[in-house]
Amino acid sequence: MSHPIARAIRYDPSRWALYLQAVIWRALMGIGMFLHKLASPRPYKPRFVKTIDTTLAAMPGRVRLVFYTPKDYGTPKTQGKKYPCIVNFHGGGFTMGNPTDDCRWATAVCEQADTVVCSVDYRRAPEHPFPTAVEDGADAVMWLWDNADSLGIDGDKIGVSGFSAGGNMSLTVPLRLQDALLRRRGAEPPQVSSDATVVLPHEHRAVKLIVAWYPSTDFTNPREERRKTNTRPDKELPRFFTKMFDASYLHPPKEIKLDSPYLSPGVASDELLAFLPDEILMYTCEWDELLAEGIRFRDRVEKLGKKVKYEMIEKVPHGWNLSPNPFKADVLAQTMYAEACKEIKRVFHGGESLVPNK
């Protein structure tokens, strides 16, 4: 089988340049993430990895699922125990990043919420542009749902989380997943497409919680307009990064529907957003071009009756939690992860909310 980028350049030779850029920046980001993992306390290492076949994307492939588990997972004293699971999607503009990048977040969830984390190695652009990442994410959740018992996971306690592009996926995967589950059950409404509204009177079947960290929610708003909303332009992502991300993922540009709910959940219909889980945790950054659209999304889902725990983290830029400092772990990141874990524990294990809306 030829490489995906080789197939792509038959129709658009400029994709080679994007691919080479992505390879270089992936390598550099990998160095930064290596340093990120060195600071004490060291994060958990993955416990095991599963590789699954995709079923939803137009281009078939395989996706790795990287699992982090509580320390007592699989021990004799926990035999028969079923753990909740958070399915995590890493950031990187749908172009860079790896499933182990969020190891410190995974460690916090395992330790503080007694919950398994499954980090998805979804296929990245430019080799695999929209909507492949979202479809791979939905495949991952469906596979977990189907195999929960053999993994020691409670299939009724599955949530999703993600950072940046992964934060977008934490909102769009549940929508794509709902459509896939309805089709699997033969409940497909007439004329349903990937961009159509699915309206059926029942709750989300597989995802009970969303934890979205500084997500992108509205690609219909041009990048330059988004940048104008940032109160600290000196802290924003460099333009060459966002140009590379958009050119890689939003391809072919003339065919992508920017208002697709699987790309821009912030402009999806109320009927479709009603299918999101009732419990949503959302964290935005003060110095981020995605802040304004994040606030708009929060307001919309709150009006739909969702239980939204929202916080804007002050005086931080996009991606603030992934410091490459090998000598000291980010104290603020540890604090925010702990807050989120309290909410995860509340949803999955019971108890009162410990985190007020801010």
Buried (B, 14 or more C-beta within 10 A) or exposed (E): EEEBBEEBBEEEEEBBEBBEBBEEBBEEBBEBBEBBBEBEEEBBEBBEEBEBEBBBBEEEBEBBBBBBBBEEBEEEEBEEBBBBBBBBBBBBBBBBBBBBBBBBBBBBBBBBBBBBBBBBBBBBBBBBBBBBBBBBBBBBBBBBBEBBEEBBBBBEBBBBBBBBBBBBBBBBBBBBBBBBBBBEEEEEEEEBEBEBBBEEEEEBBBBBBBBBBBBBBBBBBEBEEBBEBBEEEEBBBEEEBBEBBBBBBBBEEEEBBBBBBBBBBBBBEEEBBBBBBBBBBBBBBBBBBBBBBBBBBBEBBBEEEBBBBBBBBEEBBBBBBBBBEBEEBBEBBBEBBBBBBBBBBBBBEEEEEEBEEE
